[in-house]
Amino acid sequence: MRELLGDTEGAIDMMRQAALGASAREPEHSAWVPSAVGQSVFNSGQLQEARQWYELALRTFPITTTP
């Protein structure tokens, strides 16, 4: 809601807190939050931090491919 109302930094801060408090019991759901944080910080131009959040999402729920 904060992001929709123009408070991008406030939204990112709230999502950071949610990502750091996510439960490891449901890794797919837990990976969604850092990927959302990554998208928000990417959109605000913070590319290095975005990469760190995307990498956390991938460590939480690795993407596997099958041939």
Rosetta blueprint (number, residue, H / E / L):
1 M L
2 R L
3 E L
4 L L
5 L L
6 G L
7 D L
8 T H
9 E H
10 G H
11 A H
12 I H
13 D H
14 M H
15 M H
16 R H
17 Q H
18 A H
19 A H
20 L H
21 G L
22 A L
23 S L
24 A L
25 R L
26 E L
27 P H
28 E H
29 H H
30 S H
31 A H
32 W H
33 V H
34 P H
35 S H
36 A H
37 V H
38 G H
39 Q H
40 S H
41 V H
42 F H
43 N H
44 S L
45 G L
46 Q L
47 L H
48 Q H
49 E H
50 A H
51 R H
52 Q H
53 W H
54 Y H
55 E H
56 L H
57 A H
58 L H
59 R H
60 T H
61 F L
62 P L
63 I L
64 T L
65 T L
66 T L
67 P L
